[in-house]
């Protein structure tokens, strides 16, 4: 029998990812099969989950996915002993307007799947108030069950005792309390955690987190709090169409933001994926019928991309006869120029007229619903695509034919329409699914 839990918190930055990785590795070290998922559109955390468990993790999202899709994706955990869904932001944080099956809040997933929530609480600068916060979260929404609390970054045994007593008085169990421990801090950059594949010592870091958490948290009590769970039968898979039969996919440190469920859906539909590295000055496979440049960190590698003439000319030749699509960072590289953080402009592939600047930073963040005004690989005119946008670059010019009418989650039209010129298309949002 498989058991399910959700790891959440009152806010971002409290330690959800660290606890999820530590629990997953600690249980794996004890011989359990552990499956992780990420609630919400974060495309970095699933790679950390895979490093901790040895099993691929995918995103599940109530704003962009219907219940059948969520059920289909989590069904991969049917052979696991314990399934962990790591939340995003605070437990009830989502958008104002409901999407396909919810607002994108972690609580939607907890209620939908019937999995209890383990709250990570950071009581820094407070004591008994932490219990009031936990009690408020417990009682806020019927259908969301609180299993208990793990305290993180407690200042001292006295501090821990004060918080524990208040939680006990509120009828909330405490699974453990973690003192501050700098050795398990995950490094960050402007779009979140430094990617797992960029950290050579990630395995050692997760092992240390598992050792530390096992020392301070009652792992058996956490495991007993999980709900028995059986996947729903005959669930729908993601509504995703491959952009081609043989897909040349840019894949390296500059092009790494692609949702795992997208690649799986492409392969499940019979498509072949042929990775190549623009940073290594490689070109799309000549036998491919489409090229896809995902997002990532091209702003950190703009000089190198500009200097890789073989990649840029090879992409231009490819686009003369076959479609090329870029998402976010990939879209920026398809453009004419990218200005880095130092204000230096670098020539990009020039398949589109887009010019962007990372020197003029402004955060763009949120769900996106796009209705295509022109076709893009895998999707027809009029298709309604759901995705997520997160970047700090500013558009200097976006002169080409708009690809779509794009709305944010409130229904407001936004300026990041995407572009189309010839065989090249691009969007600032990362595609999650097409409306059925």
C-alpha positions as a Markdown table, in Angstrom:
| # | Residue | x | y | z |
|---|---|---|---|---|
| 1 | Unk | 0.0 | 0.0 | 0.0 |
| 2 | Unk | 1.3 | 3.4 | -1.0 |
| 3 | Unk | 1.2 | 6.3 | 1.5 |
| 4 | Unk | 1.0 | 10.0 | 0.5 |
| 5 | Unk | 2.1 | 13.3 | 2.2 |
| 6 | Unk | 2.3 | 16.9 | 1.2 |
| 7 | Unk | 5.3 | 19.0 | 2.4 |
| 8 | Unk | 4.2 | 22.7 | 2.8 |
| 9 | Unk | 4.8 | 25.8 | 4.8 |
| 10 | Unk | 3.3 | 29.2 | 5.6 |
| 11 | Unk | 5.6 | 30.9 | 3.0 |
| 12 | Unk | 8.5 | 30.5 | 0.7 |
| 13 | Unk | 12.1 | 30.2 | 2.0 |
| 14 | Unk | 11.1 | 28.2 | 5.1 |
| 15 | Unk | 12.9 | 24.9 | 4.1 |
| 16 | Unk | 10.3 | 22.8 | 2.2 |
| 17 | Unk | 12.8 | 21.6 | -0.4 |
| 18 | Unk | 15.5 | 20.7 | 2.1 |
| 19 | Unk | 13.0 | 18.7 | 4.3 |
| 20 | Unk | 11.6 | 17.0 | 1.2 |
| 21 | Unk | 15.0 | 15.9 | 0.0 |
| 22 | Unk | 16.1 | 14.9 | 3.5 |
| 23 | Unk | 13.0 | 12.8 | 4.2 |
| 24 | Unk | 13.2 | 11.2 | 0.7 |
| 25 | Unk | 16.9 | 10.2 | 1.1 |
| 26 | Unk | 16.5 | 9.1 | 4.7 |
| 27 | Unk | 13.6 | 6.7 | 3.8 |
| 28 | Unk | 15.4 | 5.5 | 0.7 |
| 29 | Unk | 18.5 | 4.8 | 2.9 |
| 30 | Unk | 16.1 | 2.6 | 5.0 |
| 31 | Unk | 15.1 | 0.6 | 2.0 |
| 32 | Unk | 11.8 | 2.3 | 1.1 |
| 33 | Unk | 10.9 | 3.3 | -2.5 |
| 34 | Unk | 10.1 | 7.1 | -2.5 |
| 35 | Unk | 8.4 | 9.0 | -5.2 |
| 36 | Unk | 8.4 | 12.8 | -5.2 |
| 37 | Unk | 6.3 | 15.4 | -7.1 |
| 38 | Unk | 6.4 | 19.2 | -7.2 |
| 39 | Unk | 3.1 | 21.1 | -6.7 |
| 40 | Unk | 3.2 | 24.2 | -8.9 |
| 41 | Unk | 5.2 | 25.4 | -11.9 |
| 42 | Unk | 8.8 | 25.3 | -10.4 |
| 43 | Unk | 10.9 | 23.5 | -13.0 |
| 44 | Unk | 14.1 | 23.3 | -10.9 |
| 45 | Unk | 13.0 | 21.2 | -7.9 |
| 46 | Unk | 12.1 | 18.0 | -9.7 |
| 47 | Unk | 15.8 | 17.4 | -10.6 |
| 48 | Unk | 16.6 | 17.6 | -6.9 |
| 49 | Unk | 13.9 | 15.1 | -6.1 |
| 50 | Unk | 15.3 | 12.7 | -8.7 |
| 51 | Unk | 18.8 | 13.1 | -7.2 |
| 52 | Unk | 17.3 | 12.2 | -3.7 |
| 53 | Unk | 15.1 | 9.3 | -4.7 |
| 54 | Unk | 16.6 | 7.8 | -7.9 |
| 55 | Unk | 13.2 | 8.2 | -9.5 |
| 56 | Unk | 12.0 | 10.9 | -12.0 |
| 57 | Unk | 9.8 | 13.6 | -10.5 |
| 58 | Unk | 7.2 | 15.8 | -12.3 |
| 59 | Unk | 5.2 | 18.9 | -11.7 |
| 60 | Unk | 1.5 | 18.7 | -10.8 |
| 61 | Unk | -0.5 | 21.9 | -11.1 |
| 62 | Unk | -4.1 | 22.6 | -10.3 |
| 63 | Unk | -4.2 | 25.9 | -12.3 |
| 64 | Unk | -2.9 | 24.4 | -15.6 |
| 65 | Unk | -4.0 | 20.7 | -15.3 |
| 66 | Unk | -7.3 | 19.0 | -14.9 |
| 67 | Unk | -7.9 | 16.4 | -12.2 |
| 68 | Unk | -7.4 | 13.5 | -14.7 |
| 69 | Unk | -4.0 | 14.8 | -15.7 |
| 70 | Unk | -2.9 | 15.2 | -12.1 |
| 71 | Unk | -4.1 | 11.7 | -11.3 |
| 72 | Unk | -2.3 | 10.3 | -14.3 |
| 73 | Unk | 1.0 | 11.9 | -13.4 |
| 74 | Unk | 0.9 | 10.8 | -9.7 |
| 75 | Unk | 0.0 | 7.3 | -10.7 |
| 76 | Unk | 3.7 | 6.6 | -11.3 |
| 77 | Unk | 3.9 | 6.5 | -7.5 |
| 78 | Unk | 1.7 | 3.4 | -7.3 |
| 79 | Unk | 4.7 | 1.1 | -6.7 |
| 80 | Unk | 6.4 | 3.4 | -4.1 |
| 81 | Unk | 6.1 | 3.0 | -0.4 |
| 82 | Unk | 5.8 | 6.7 | 0.2 |
| 83 | Unk | 4.9 | 9.6 | -2.1 |
| 84 | Unk | 5.9 | 13.1 | -1.2 |
| 85 | Unk | 4.4 | 16.2 | -3.0 |
| 86 | Unk | 6.5 | 19.3 | -2.3 |
| 87 | Unk | 4.5 | 22.5 | -2.2 |
| 88 | Unk | 5.3 | 25.9 | -3.5 |
| 89 | Unk | 5.1 | 29.2 | -1.7 |
| 90 | Unk | 2.6 | 29.0 | 1.3 |
| 91 | Unk | 0.0 | 26.3 | 1.6 |
| 92 | Unk | -2.9 | 28.3 | 0.4 |
| 93 | Unk | -1.1 | 30.6 | -2.0 |
| 94 | Unk | -2.4 | 30.6 | -5.5 |
| 95 | Unk | -3.8 | 33.0 | -8.0 |
| 96 | Unk | -7.1 | 35.0 | -7.6 |
| 97 | Unk | -8.9 | 33.4 | -10.5 |
| 98 | Unk | -9.5 | 29.6 | -10.6 |
| 99 | Unk | -7.8 | 27.7 | -13.5 |
| 100 | Unk | -8.6 | 24.2 | -14.8 |
| 101 | Unk | -9.0 | 22.5 | -11.4 |
| 102 | Unk | -7.9 | 25.1 | -8.9 |
| 103 | Unk | -5.9 | 28.2 | -8.2 |
| 104 | Unk | -2.4 | 26.6 | -8.3 |
| 105 | Unk | -2.3 | 26.4 | -4.5 |
| 106 | Unk | -0.6 | 23.4 | -2.8 |
| 107 | Unk | -3.8 | 23.0 | -0.7 |
| 108 | Unk | -5.6 | 22.1 | -4.0 |
| 109 | Unk | -3.3 | 19.1 | -4.5 |
| 110 | Unk | -3.6 | 18.1 | -0.8 |
| 111 | Unk | -7.4 | 18.1 | -1.0 |
| 112 | Unk | -7.6 | 16.6 | -4.4 |
| 113 | Unk | -5.4 | 13.6 | -3.5 |
| 114 | Unk | -6.4 | 13.3 | 0.1 |
| 115 | Unk | -2.9 | 13.6 | 1.4 |
| 116 | Unk | -2.2 | 15.1 | 4.8 |
| 117 | Unk | 0.1 | 18.1 | 5.1 |
| 118 | Unk | 3.4 | 18.2 | 7.0 |
| 119 | Unk | 4.0 | 21.9 | 7.7 |
| 120 | Unk | 7.5 | 23.3 | 7.9 |
| 121 | Unk | 7.5 | 26.2 | 10.4 |
| 122 | Unk | 10.4 | 28.6 | 10.9 |
| 123 | Unk | 9.8 | 30.2 | 14.3 |
| 124 | Unk | 12.6 | 32.7 | 14.0 |
| 125 | Unk | 11.8 | 35.9 | 15.9 |
| 126 | Unk | 8.7 | 34.4 | 17.5 |
| 127 | Unk | 7.6 | 31.6 | 19.8 |
| 128 | Unk | 4.0 | 30.9 | 20.7 |
| 129 | Unk | 2.9 | 32.9 | 17.6 |
| 130 | Unk | 4.2 | 30.0 | 15.5 |
| 131 | Unk | 1.4 | 27.8 | 17.0 |
| 132 | Unk | -1.2 | 30.4 | 16.1 |
| 133 | Unk | 0.0 | 30.4 | 12.5 |
| 134 | Unk | -0.1 | 26.6 | 12.4 |
| 135 | Unk | -3.6 | 26.5 | 13.9 |
| 136 | Unk | -4.8 | 29.0 | 11.4 |
| 137 | Unk | -3.5 | 27.0 | 8.5 |
| 138 | Unk | -5.0 | 23.8 | 10.0 |
| 139 | Unk | -8.5 | 25.4 | 10.2 |
| 140 | Unk | -8.5 | 27.6 | 7.1 |
| 141 | Unk | -9.9 | 25.2 | 4.6 |
| 142 | Unk | -12.1 | 22.2 | 5.1 |
| 143 | Unk | -10.8 | 19.2 | 3.3 |
| 144 | Unk | -7.1 | 20.0 | 4.0 |
| 145 | Unk | -5.8 | 17.9 | 6.8 |
| 146 | Unk | -2.7 | 18.8 | 8.9 |
| 147 | Unk | -0.6 | 15.9 | 9.9 |
| 148 | Unk | 1.8 | 17.8 | 12.0 |
| 149 | Unk | 4.7 | 20.2 | 12.1 |
| 150 | Unk | 8.5 | 20.2 | 11.7 |
| 151 | Unk | 10.2 | 23.2 | 13.2 |
| 152 | Unk | 13.2 | 24.6 | 11.3 |
| 153 | Unk | 15.9 | 27.0 | 12.4 |
| 154 | Unk | 15.1 | 26.9 | 16.1 |
| 155 | Unk | 17.4 | 29.1 | 18.1 |
| 156 | Unk | 17.9 | 27.1 | 21.3 |
| 157 | Unk | 16.4 | 24.3 | 23.4 |
| 158 | Unk | 14.4 | 26.9 | 25.4 |
| 159 | Unk | 13.1 | 28.4 | 22.2 |
| 160 | Unk | 12.1 | 24.9 | 21.0 |
| 161 | Unk | 10.4 | 24.1 | 24.3 |
| 162 | Unk | 8.2 | 27.3 | 24.1 |
| 163 | Unk | 7.1 | 26.6 | 20.6 |
| 164 | Unk | 6.5 | 22.9 | 21.2 |
| 165 | Unk | 4.3 | 23.6 | 24.3 |
| 166 | Unk | 2.2 | 26.2 | 22.4 |
| 167 | Unk | 1.7 | 23.7 | 19.5 |
| 168 | Unk | 0.8 | 20.9 | 22.0 |
| 169 | Unk | -1.8 | 23.2 | 23.6 |
| 170 | Unk | -3.3 | 23.8 | 20.2 |
| 171 | Unk | -3.5 | 20.1 | 19.5 |
| 172 | Unk | -0.8 | 20.1 | 16.8 |
| 173 | Unk | 1.9 | 17.4 | 16.9 |
| 174 | Unk | 5.5 | 18.2 | 16.4 |
| 175 | Unk | 7.5 | 15.6 | 14.4 |
| 176 | Unk | 10.8 | 17.3 | 15.2 |
| 177 | Unk | 12.8 | 20.5 | 15.5 |
| 178 | Unk | 15.9 | 21.4 | 13.4 |
| 179 | Unk | 18.6 | 23.7 | 14.7 |
| 180 | Unk | 20.3 | 26.0 | 12.2 |
| 181 | Unk | 22.7 | 24.0 | 10.1 |
| 182 | Unk | 24.6 | 25.9 | 7.4 |
| 183 | Unk | 26.0 | 22.8 | 5.8 |
| 184 | Unk | 22.7 | 21.8 | 4.2 |
| 185 | Unk | 21.9 | 25.2 | 2.8 |
| 186 | Unk | 21.1 | 24.9 | -0.9 |
| 187 | Unk | 22.8 | 27.7 | -3.1 |
| 188 | Unk | 20.5 | 30.1 | -4.9 |
| 189 | Unk | 20.6 | 32.5 | -7.9 |
| 190 | Unk | 18.0 | 34.9 | -9.4 |
| 191 | Unk | 15.6 | 32.3 | -10.6 |
| 192 | Unk | 15.8 | 30.0 | -7.6 |
| 193 | Unk | 18.1 | 27.2 | -6.6 |
| 194 | Unk | 21.2 | 26.6 | -8.5 |
| 195 | Unk | 20.3 | 23.6 | -10.7 |
| 196 | Unk | 21.0 | 20.1 | -9.3 |
| 197 | Unk | 23.1 | 19.2 | -12.4 |
| 198 | Unk | 25.4 | 22.2 | -11.7 |
| 199 | Unk | 26.2 | 21.0 | -8.2 |
| 200 | Unk | 28.9 | 18.3 | -8.2 |
| 201 | Unk | 28.4 | 17.7 | -4.4 |
| 202 | Unk | 24.6 | 17.5 | -4.5 |
| 203 | Unk | 24.6 | 13.8 | -3.4 |
| 204 | Unk | 26.8 | 14.6 | -0.4 |
| 205 | Unk | 24.6 | 17.6 | 0.5 |
| 206 | Unk | 21.4 | 15.5 | 0.4 |
| 207 | Unk | 23.1 | 12.7 | 2.4 |
| 208 | Unk | 24.1 | 15.3 | 5.1 |
| 209 | Unk | 20.5 | 16.7 | 5.1 |
| 210 | Unk | 19.1 | 13.2 | 5.5 |
| 211 | Unk | 21.5 | 12.4 | 8.4 |
| 212 | Unk | 20.7 | 15.7 | 10.1 |
| 213 | Unk | 16.9 | 15.4 | 9.7 |
| 214 | Unk | 17.0 | 11.7 | 10.9 |
| 215 | Unk | 18.8 | 12.9 | 14.0 |
| 216 | Unk | 16.2 | 15.5 | 14.9 |
| 217 | Unk | 12.9 | 14.3 | 13.3 |
| 218 | Unk | 10.8 | 11.2 | 14.2 |
| 219 | Unk | 10.8 | 9.6 | 10.7 |
| 220 | Unk | 8.5 | 6.8 | 11.8 |
| 221 | Unk | 5.9 | 9.2 | 13.2 |
| 222 | Unk | 6.0 | 11.2 | 9.9 |
| 223 | Unk | 5.6 | 8.0 | 7.9 |
| 224 | Unk | 2.6 | 6.9 | 10.1 |
| 225 | Unk | 0.9 | 10.2 | 9.5 |
| 226 | Unk | 0.7 | 9.6 | 5.7 |
| 227 | Unk | -2.6 | 8.6 | 4.1 |
| 228 | Unk | -3.0 | 5.3 | 2.4 |
| 229 | Unk | -3.6 | 6.1 | -1.3 |
| 230 | Unk | -4.6 | 4.3 | -4.5 |
| 231 | Unk | -4.4 | 6.1 | -7.8 |
| 232 | Unk | -7.6 | 6.9 | -9.7 |
| 233 | Unk | -8.2 | 4.4 | -12.6 |
| 234 | Unk | -8.2 | 5.4 | -16.2 |
| 235 | Unk | -6.9 | 8.9 | -15.7 |
| 236 | Unk | -6.2 | 11.2 | -18.6 |
| 237 | Unk | -2.6 | 12.0 | -19.5 |
| 238 | Unk | -1.4 | 15.6 | -20.2 |
| 239 | Unk | -3.0 | 17.2 | -23.3 |
| 240 | Unk | 0.4 | 17.6 | -25.0 |
| 241 | Unk | 1.2 | 17.2 | -28.6 |
| 242 | Unk | 4.8 | 16.7 | -29.7 |
| 243 | Unk | 6.2 | 19.5 | -31.8 |
| 244 | Unk | 7.5 | 17.0 | -34.3 |
| 245 | Unk | 8.5 | 13.3 | -34.8 |
| 246 | Unk | 12.2 | 13.9 | -34.2 |
| 247 | Unk | 13.0 | 16.8 | -31.9 |
| 248 | Unk | 16.4 | 18.5 | -31.6 |
| 249 | Unk | 16.3 | 19.7 | -28.0 |
| 250 | Unk | 18.9 | 22.2 | -26.7 |
| 251 | Unk | 20.1 | 20.9 | -23.4 |
| 252 | Unk | 22.9 | 22.2 | -21.2 |
| 253 | Unk | 23.5 | 24.7 | -18.4 |
| 254 | Unk | 22.0 | 27.5 | -20.5 |
| 255 | Unk | 19.0 | 25.6 | -21.8 |
| 256 | Unk | 17.6 | 23.4 | -19.0 |
| 257 | Unk | 14.1 | 24.7 | -18.0 |
| 258 | Unk | 11.8 | 22.2 | -19.5 |
| 259 | Unk | 9.0 | 20.4 | -17.6 |
| 260 | Unk | 9.8 | 16.6 | -17.2 |
| 261 | Unk | 6.1 | 15.7 | -18.0 |
| 262 | Unk | 6.4 | 17.5 | -21.3 |
| 263 | Unk | 9.3 | 15.4 | -22.5 |
| 264 | Unk | 7.6 | 12.2 | -21.2 |
| 265 | Unk | 4.4 | 13.1 | -23.1 |
| 266 | Unk | 6.4 | 13.7 | -26.3 |
| 267 | Unk | 8.1 | 10.3 | -26.0 |
| 268 | Unk | 4.8 | 8.6 | -25.0 |
| 269 | Unk | 3.3 | 9.9 | -28.3 |
| 270 | Unk | 6.1 | 8.3 | -30.2 |
| 271 | Unk | 8.5 | 11.3 | -30.7 |
| 272 | Unk | 12.2 | 11.0 | -30.5 |
| 273 | Unk | 14.3 | 13.6 | -28.6 |
| 274 | Unk | 17.8 | 14.3 | -29.8 |
| 275 | Unk | 19.7 | 16.6 | -27.3 |
| 276 | Unk | 22.4 | 19.0 | -28.4 |
| 277 | Unk | 24.5 | 21.7 | -26.6 |
| 278 | Unk | 24.6 | 25.2 | -27.8 |
| 279 | Unk | 27.3 | 26.0 | -25.2 |
| 280 | Unk | 29.5 | 23.3 | -26.7 |
| 281 | Unk | 28.9 | 24.9 | -30.1 |
| 282 | Unk | 26.8 | 22.0 | -31.3 |
| 283 | Unk | 24.0 | 22.3 | -34.0 |
| 284 | Unk | 20.6 | 20.7 | -34.2 |
| 285 | Unk | 20.6 | 17.2 | -35.6 |
| 286 | Unk | 20.3 | 17.3 | -39.3 |
| 287 | Unk | 17.7 | 14.5 | -39.3 |
| 288 | Unk | 15.4 | 16.3 | -36.9 |
| 289 | Unk | 12.1 | 17.9 | -38.2 |
| 290 | Unk | 11.9 | 20.5 | -35.4 |
| 291 | Unk | 14.2 | 22.3 | -33.0 |
| 292 | Unk | 13.2 | 23.3 | -29.5 |
| 293 | Unk | 15.2 | 25.7 | -27.3 |
| 294 | Unk | 13.9 | 25.6 | -23.7 |
| 295 | Unk | 14.5 | 28.3 | -21.1 |
| 296 | Unk | 17.4 | 28.4 | -18.7 |
| 297 | Unk | 20.2 | 30.9 | -18.1 |
| 298 | Unk | 21.4 | 32.3 | -21.4 |
| 299 | Unk | 22.0 | 35.7 | -19.7 |
| 300 | Unk | 24.8 | 34.0 | -17.7 |
| 301 | Unk | 26.4 | 32.6 | -20.9 |
| 302 | Unk | 25.5 | 35.3 | -23.5 |
| 303 | Unk | 29.1 | 36.0 | -24.5 |
| 304 | Unk | 29.8 | 32.3 | -25.1 |
| 305 | Unk | 26.6 | 31.8 | -27.1 |
| 306 | Unk | 27.5 | 34.8 | -29.2 |
| 307 | Unk | 31.0 | 33.5 | -29.9 |
| 308 | Unk | 29.7 | 30.0 | -30.9 |
| 309 | Unk | 29.3 | 30.8 | -34.6 |
| 310 | Unk | 28.8 | 27.2 | -35.6 |
| 311 | Unk | 25.8 | 26.9 | -33.3 |
| 312 | Unk | 24.2 | 30.1 | -34.5 |
| 313 | Unk | 24.8 | 29.5 | -38.2 |
| 314 | Unk | 23.6 | 25.9 | -37.9 |
| 315 | Unk | 20.4 | 27.0 | -36.2 |
| 316 | Unk | 19.9 | 29.6 | -39.0 |
| 317 | Unk | 20.3 | 26.9 | -41.7 |
| 318 | Unk | 18.0 | 24.6 | -39.8 |
| 319 | Unk | 15.3 | 27.3 | -39.6 |
| 320 | Unk | 15.3 | 27.8 | -43.4 |
| 321 | Unk | 13.4 | 24.6 | -43.9 |
| 322 | Unk | 12.1 | 23.5 | -40.5 |
| 323 | Unk | 10.4 | 25.1 | -37.5 |
| 324 | Unk | 12.4 | 26.3 | -34.5 |
| 325 | Unk | 10.7 | 27.3 | -31.2 |
| 326 | Unk | 12.2 | 29.0 | -28.1 |
| 327 | Unk | 10.7 | 29.3 | -24.6 |
| 328 | Unk | 11.8 | 32.2 | -22.4 |
| 329 | Unk | 15.6 | 32.0 | -22.5 |
| 330 | Unk | 15.4 | 30.1 | -25.7 |
| 331 | Unk | 13.2 | 32.8 | -27.1 |
| 332 | Unk | 15.8 | 35.4 | -26.1 |
| 333 | Unk | 18.5 | 33.4 | -28.0 |
| 334 | Unk | 16.4 | 33.3 | -31.1 |
| 335 | Unk | 16.3 | 37.1 | -31.0 |
| 336 | Unk | 18.7 | 39.6 | -32.4 |
| 337 | Unk | 20.5 | 40.6 | -29.3 |
| 338 | Unk | 20.7 | 40.0 | -25.5 |
| 339 | Unk | 22.2 | 42.6 | -23.1 |
| 340 | Unk | 23.8 | 41.0 | -20.1 |
| 341 | Unk | 23.9 | 42.2 | -16.5 |
| 342 | Unk | 27.0 | 44.3 | -17.3 |
| 343 | Unk | 25.2 | 46.2 | -20.0 |
| 344 | Unk | 27.1 | 44.4 | -22.9 |
| 345 | Unk | 25.0 | 43.6 | -25.9 |
| 346 | Unk | 25.6 | 40.2 | -27.5 |
| 347 | Unk | 24.5 | 39.1 | -30.9 |
| 348 | Unk | 22.1 | 36.1 | -30.8 |
| 349 | Unk | 20.8 | 33.9 | -33.6 |
| 350 | Unk | 18.7 | 36.6 | -35.3 |
| 351 | Unk | 15.8 | 34.4 | -36.3 |
| 352 | Unk | 13.5 | 36.9 | -34.6 |
| 353 | Unk | 13.9 | 40.6 | -34.1 |
| 354 | Unk | 13.5 | 40.4 | -30.3 |
| 355 | Unk | 16.0 | 42.3 | -28.3 |
| 356 | Unk | 16.2 | 41.8 | -24.5 |
| 357 | Unk | 18.2 | 43.2 | -21.6 |
| 358 | Unk | 19.1 | 41.6 | -18.3 |
| 359 | Unk | 20.8 | 44.9 | -17.3 |
| 360 | Unk | 17.4 | 46.5 | -17.0 |
| 361 | Unk | 16.0 | 43.9 | -14.6 |
| 362 | Unk | 12.3 | 43.6 | -13.8 |
| 363 | Unk | 10.6 | 40.4 | -12.5 |
| 364 | Unk | 8.0 | 38.8 | -14.7 |
| 365 | Unk | 6.2 | 36.0 | -12.8 |
| 366 | Unk | 2.9 | 34.2 | -13.1 |
| 367 | Unk | 0.7 | 31.8 | -15.0 |
| 368 | Unk | -0.1 | 32.5 | -18.6 |
| 369 | Unk | -3.0 | 31.6 | -20.8 |
| 370 | Unk | -2.2 | 32.1 | -24.5 |
| 371 | Unk | -4.6 | 31.8 | -27.5 |
| 372 | Unk | -2.4 | 31.3 | -30.6 |
| 373 | Unk | -2.9 | 33.9 | -33.3 |
| 374 | Unk | -0.5 | 31.8 | -35.5 |
| 375 | Unk | 0.6 | 28.2 | -35.4 |
| 376 | Unk | 3.6 | 27.0 | -33.4 |
| 377 | Unk | 5.2 | 23.5 | -33.5 |
| 378 | Unk | 2.6 | 21.0 | -32.2 |
| 379 | Unk | -0.2 | 23.5 | -31.9 |
| 380 | Unk | -2.7 | 25.1 | -34.3 |
| 381 | Unk | -4.1 | 28.6 | -34.6 |
| 382 | Unk | -6.7 | 29.2 | -31.8 |
| 383 | Unk | -5.2 | 26.6 | -29.4 |
| 384 | Unk | -5.4 | 27.7 | -25.8 |
| 385 | Unk | -2.0 | 27.0 | -24.1 |
| 386 | Unk | -1.4 | 27.2 | -20.4 |
| 387 | Unk | 2.0 | 27.9 | -19.1 |
| 388 | Unk | 4.1 | 29.9 | -16.6 |
| 389 | Unk | 6.5 | 32.8 | -17.0 |
| 390 | Unk | 9.4 | 33.7 | -14.7 |
| 391 | Unk | 12.3 | 35.9 | -15.8 |
| 392 | Unk | 14.0 | 39.2 | -15.0 |
| 393 | Unk | 14.8 | 40.3 | -18.6 |
| 394 | Unk | 13.2 | 43.4 | -20.2 |
| 395 | Unk | 12.0 | 43.6 | -23.8 |
| 396 | Unk | 13.8 | 46.3 | -25.7 |
| 397 | Unk | 12.0 | 45.6 | -28.9 |
| 398 | Unk | 9.6 | 42.8 | -30.1 |
| 399 | Unk | 9.0 | 43.8 | -33.7 |
| 400 | Unk | 7.8 | 40.5 | -35.3 |
| 401 | Unk | 4.2 | 39.2 | -35.8 |
| 402 | Unk | 2.7 | 38.4 | -32.4 |
| 403 | Unk | 2.4 | 34.7 | -31.8 |
| 404 | Unk | -0.6 | 34.9 | -29.4 |
| 405 | Unk | -2.9 | 36.9 | -27.3 |
| 406 | Unk | -1.5 | 36.2 | -23.8 |
| 407 | Unk | -3.4 | 36.8 | -20.5 |
| 408 | Unk | -2.2 | 36.5 | -16.9 |
| 409 | Unk | -4.2 | 34.5 | -14.4 |
| 410 | Unk | -6.5 | 37.4 | -13.7 |
| 411 | Unk | -7.5 | 37.7 | -17.4 |
| 412 | Unk | -5.4 | 40.8 | -18.1 |
| 413 | Unk | -3.7 | 41.0 | -21.4 |
| 414 | Unk | 0.1 | 41.2 | -21.1 |
| 415 | Unk | 2.7 | 42.6 | -23.5 |
| 416 | Unk | 4.8 | 39.4 | -23.8 |
| 417 | Unk | 2.9 | 38.1 | -26.8 |
| 418 | Unk | 5.6 | 35.9 | -28.2 |
| 419 | Unk | 6.7 | 36.3 | -31.8 |
| 420 | Unk | 6.7 | 34.6 | -35.2 |
| 421 | Unk | 8.9 | 35.1 | -38.2 |
| 422 | Unk | 9.1 | 32.5 | -41.0 |
| 423 | Unk | 9.8 | 29.2 | -39.4 |
| 424 | Unk | 10.8 | 30.6 | -36.0 |
| 425 | Unk | 8.5 | 31.1 | -33.1 |
| 426 | Unk | 9.0 | 32.0 | -29.4 |
| 427 | Unk | 7.2 | 32.7 | -26.1 |
| 428 | Unk | 8.2 | 34.0 | -22.7 |
| 429 | Unk | 6.1 | 31.4 | -21.0 |
| 430 | Unk | 7.0 | 27.7 | -20.5 |
| 431 | Unk | 4.3 | 25.4 | -21.8 |
| 432 | Unk | 2.6 | 23.1 | -19.3 |
| 433 | Unk | -0.5 | 21.9 | -21.2 |
| 434 | Unk | -3.1 | 22.7 | -23.8 |
| 435 | Unk | -6.7 | 23.1 | -22.8 |
| 436 | Unk | -8.8 | 20.1 | -23.9 |
